[in-house]
Amino acid sequence: MSKETLKQIVEAVLFASDEPVPVERLADAGGDDVTPEAVRAAVAELVADYDATGRAFTVEEIAGGLQLFTRPQYNKYLKTLMAARRQQRFTQAALETLAIIAYKQPVPRAEVEDIRGVACGDMIRTLMEKGLVRVAGRSEGLGRALLYGTTKKFLQAFGLGGLKDLPDAKQLVEP
């Protein structure tokens, strides 16, 4: 397969996908003779092409895969369009619960409730239904409580490559 054809296949798959696509899946889409290294090379060429022609988008690695993203300088044009959608997606209670789970995971519901000071069972259930939170195991303590953690969809929703990309919790404290 030619390098140009592989670039076109990778671009088509990324364009059609609404979530990050792992390099291995892109290689599988290209056929038996396509390696992950060839896919990475094709992506590098695509990014160079996008840069050279001043495209409004680029390819970034996020949540264990590759995805097309609009370049940051165009955010102000998209902000109004997306504002209503974001406000509906995450209430203050949802953000607080997600933050606790993200920073403390794996964490039992009782600890989330202790930190927030309110019952969180329904909120955790809602976040699980949205695919942002998952059961990450069971505690070894009395009652073997369920432990909760975040998902790849959480990373995607917040534009994080991994949990290491979360801001330092000390920076988030108000002075």
C-alpha positions as CSV (number, residue, x, y, z in Angstrom):
1,M,0.0,0.0,0.0
2,S,1.3,3.4,-0.9
3,K,2.0,6.0,1.8
4,E,-0.5,8.4,0.3
5,T,-3.3,5.7,0.4
6,L,-2.5,4.9,4.0
7,K,-2.7,8.6,4.9
8,Q,-6.1,8.8,3.2
9,I,-7.3,5.8,5.1
10,V,-6.1,7.1,8.4
11,E,-7.7,10.5,7.7
12,A,-11.0,9.0,6.7
13,V,-11.2,6.8,9.8
14,L,-10.3,9.7,12.1
15,F,-12.7,12.0,10.4
16,A,-15.6,9.5,10.7
17,S,-14.8,8.6,14.4
18,D,-16.3,10.6,17.2
19,E,-13.8,9.1,19.7
20,P,-10.1,8.5,19.8
21,V,-9.0,5.6,17.6
22,P,-6.0,3.5,18.9
23,V,-3.1,3.2,16.5
24,E,-3.5,-0.5,16.4
25,R,-7.1,-0.2,15.1
26,L,-5.9,2.2,12.4
27,A,-3.3,-0.3,11.4
28,D,-5.9,-3.1,11.3
29,A,-8.1,-0.8,9.1
30,G,-5.2,-0.4,6.7
31,G,-4.9,-4.2,6.1
32,D,-2.5,-7.0,7.0
33,D,0.7,-5.2,5.7
34,V,0.2,-2.0,7.7
35,T,2.1,-1.7,11.0
36,P,1.5,0.8,13.9
37,E,4.8,2.4,12.9
38,A,3.5,3.0,9.4
39,V,0.3,4.6,10.9
40,R,2.4,6.9,13.1
41,A,4.4,7.9,10.1
42,A,1.3,8.6,8.1
43,V,-0.2,10.7,11.0
44,A,3.1,12.7,11.2
45,E,2.8,13.4,7.5
46,L,-0.9,14.4,7.8
47,V,-0.1,16.8,10.6
48,A,2.8,18.3,8.5
49,D,0.3,18.6,5.6
50,Y,-2.3,20.3,7.8
51,D,0.4,22.7,9.2
52,A,1.7,23.5,5.7
53,T,-1.7,24.3,4.3
54,G,-3.0,26.1,7.3
55,R,-5.8,23.7,8.1
56,A,-8.1,24.5,11.0
57,F,-7.6,21.1,12.5
58,T,-4.9,18.6,13.4
59,V,-4.5,15.1,14.8
60,E,-3.7,14.7,18.5
61,E,-3.1,11.7,20.8
62,I,-5.7,11.6,23.6
63,A,-7.1,8.9,25.9
64,G,-5.0,6.2,24.3
65,G,-5.9,6.9,20.7
66,L,-5.7,9.5,17.9
67,Q,-8.4,12.0,17.1
68,L,-9.0,15.0,14.8
69,F,-9.2,18.3,16.7
70,T,-9.9,21.9,15.8
71,R,-6.9,24.1,16.5
72,P,-7.0,26.2,19.6
73,Q,-7.1,29.6,17.7
74,Y,-10.6,28.7,16.4
75,N,-12.0,28.0,19.9
76,K,-13.6,31.4,20.2
77,Y,-15.7,30.7,17.1
78,L,-16.9,27.3,18.4
79,K,-17.4,28.5,22.0
80,T,-20.9,29.9,21.5
81,L,-22.0,26.8,19.5
82,M,-20.8,24.4,22.2
83,A,-21.7,26.5,25.3
84,A,-25.3,25.3,25.6
85,R,-24.3,21.7,25.2
86,R,-21.6,21.8,27.9
87,Q,-23.8,23.5,30.4
88,Q,-26.4,20.8,30.0
89,R,-23.8,18.0,30.3
90,F,-22.1,18.9,33.6
91,T,-23.9,20.4,36.6
92,Q,-21.8,21.7,39.5
93,A,-22.7,18.5,41.5
94,A,-21.5,16.3,38.6
95,L,-18.3,18.2,38.2
96,E,-17.6,18.0,42.0
97,T,-18.3,14.3,42.0
98,L,-16.2,13.7,38.9
99,A,-13.3,15.7,40.4
100,I,-13.3,13.7,43.6
101,I,-13.4,10.4,41.8
102,A,-10.7,11.5,39.3
103,Y,-8.2,12.6,42.0
104,K,-9.0,9.9,44.6
105,Q,-9.6,6.8,42.4
106,P,-10.3,4.1,43.1
107,V,-12.6,5.6,45.7
108,P,-15.7,4.2,47.5
109,R,-19.0,6.1,47.4
110,A,-18.8,6.7,51.2
111,E,-15.5,8.7,50.8
112,V,-17.0,10.8,47.9
113,E,-20.0,11.5,50.1
114,D,-17.8,12.4,53.1
115,I,-15.8,14.9,51.0
116,R,-18.9,16.5,49.3
117,G,-21.0,16.3,52.4
118,V,-24.1,15.0,50.6
119,A,-25.4,11.7,49.3
120,C,-23.8,10.9,45.9
121,G,-25.4,7.6,44.9
122,D,-27.7,9.0,42.3
123,M,-25.0,11.3,40.9
124,I,-22.5,8.4,40.6
125,R,-25.2,6.3,38.9
126,T,-25.9,9.2,36.4
127,L,-22.2,9.6,35.7
128,M,-21.9,5.8,35.1
129,E,-24.9,6.0,32.7
130,K,-23.1,8.7,30.8
131,G,-20.0,6.5,30.6
132,L,-17.7,8.8,32.6
133,V,-17.4,6.7,35.8
134,R,-17.0,2.9,36.1
135,V,-16.8,0.4,38.9
136,A,-13.0,-0.1,39.4
137,G,-13.1,-2.9,41.9
138,R,-14.0,-3.6,45.5
139,S,-12.4,-2.5,48.7
140,E,-10.7,-5.1,50.9
141,G,-12.4,-3.5,54.0
142,L,-15.6,-4.4,55.8
143,G,-18.5,-4.8,53.4
144,R,-16.3,-4.8,50.3
145,A,-17.6,-1.5,49.0
146,L,-17.6,-0.8,45.3
147,L,-14.7,1.4,44.2
148,Y,-15.2,4.0,41.5
149,G,-12.8,5.3,38.8
150,T,-13.0,7.4,35.6
151,T,-13.2,6.0,32.1
152,K,-11.6,6.8,28.8
153,K,-14.7,8.8,27.9
154,F,-14.0,11.0,30.9
155,L,-10.5,11.6,29.5
156,Q,-12.0,12.4,26.1
157,A,-14.7,14.7,27.5
158,F,-12.0,16.8,29.3
159,G,-9.4,16.6,26.6
160,L,-6.9,14.7,28.8
161,G,-4.3,12.3,27.5
162,G,-4.3,10.5,30.8
163,L,-4.8,11.0,34.5
164,K,-1.3,12.5,34.7
165,D,-2.6,15.4,32.7
166,L,-5.1,16.5,35.5
167,P,-4.0,19.8,37.0
168,D,-2.2,19.5,40.3
169,A,-4.8,19.4,43.0
170,K,-2.8,22.0,45.1
171,Q,-3.2,24.5,42.2
172,L,-7.0,24.2,42.4
173,V,-7.3,25.4,46.0
174,E,-8.6,29.0,46.2
175,P,-6.2,31.3,48.1
